[in-house]
């Protein structure tokens, strides 16, 4: 018989397999960041191994504005978000930058519209471009970020779009009607928004980890009102800039309860998604902030990359209660851990690539290294696992495909015209890839 100490794990999508049936999400669809399980994995076979601007392209659709949100897919619809911004004059840019502390690597935009864009899955035609928020004076953002980086989530007939401090909105995905907006939850991102929403039953859950406030919030799907809000309880660095984070939480089910695993600055937390009650927390053991990679699961452990300054990988058993730092961290690694891309956990192994292109494979149970090698370029997008393949997408538009297993084996290298900041999506036997300029449907012909 299973106990809380020996978990029966079900990685949830926007809630559970039962709710997928209720909301009409099919097995081959991609309703949230990193797919149905939130893990960057698919069981679909027959995806293309090779492509280019002329090979295996079903369609290519230029997208307006800028956005790093990943495609989400249900039925015949693909949704992304984008920021359509006015360009500031050089004079106005310098004037505004002069008022900012440490403006290096920051960018500013003029007035902007934050949009939800719906693309037809078969034809690539844009069906809806819905303006959700109009912002007169956006905060600065990092040069590697966008104002539309959080990935939407599809639940039933609704698309939840989140833009951090600029607000969260719900769209009827059949009509394009905006059902509600909530722009009352403010925070200072410093580098722009990053965390994507998740859905648990009738709640949309978002991270609000800024330099001035740190919490996790659940909004009612019906009307966008706050259902619960829980402040982060762990001790953090006193410097406000070191208290922020950009991570997306992960929902899992343990033997006795649903659990929301939520990395923030310096700590990873486990909450009850029903009411926001903190179940446990674990310290990173060193400074960890601007946390980006979404956690992944293998067996009874969750794997968390802490991001900055030096990223640390923690393997944490998630069946505890209270402060589990000394009791539930199975192992850690400080070698070439990603700061932005998420990881892949599959068949007892962890696969990942560092921001600078060092790919590694570890034994998930022990942290023992199986192999490492260098891939070309720099990385922000999260990888994909399909069949016996690993797809890694870099900022120059190159995707390197490796074979899973205990030895490094390169299968293919593919190039598109613009770079990847968004992570991939899968539906049917097609890859849906968003580059800096366009959305592609790639399929073996």
Secondary structure, DSSP 4 states (H G I P E B T S, - for coil): --BTTB---EE-SSS-HHHHHHHT--TT-B-STTTTTTSSEE------S---SSSSEEEEEE-SSB--PPPEEETTEEEEEEEEEPPPPHHHHHHHHTTSTT-TTEE---SEEEEEEEEETTT--EEEEEEEEEESSPPPEETT--TT-SPPEEETTEEEEE-GGG-EEEEETTT--EEEEE-------SS---PPPEEETTEEEEEEE-SS-EEEEEEETTT--EEEEEE--S---SSGGGS-B----EEEE-SSSEEEEEE-SSEEEEE-TTT--EEEEEE-SS--BSB-SPPEEETTEEEEE--BSS--EEEEE----EE-HHHHEEEEE-SS--SSS--EEETTEEEEE-TTSEEEEEETTT--EEEEEE-SS---SPPEEETTEEEEE-TTSEEEEEE-SSS--EEEEEE-SS---SPPEEETTEEEEE-SSEEEEEE--
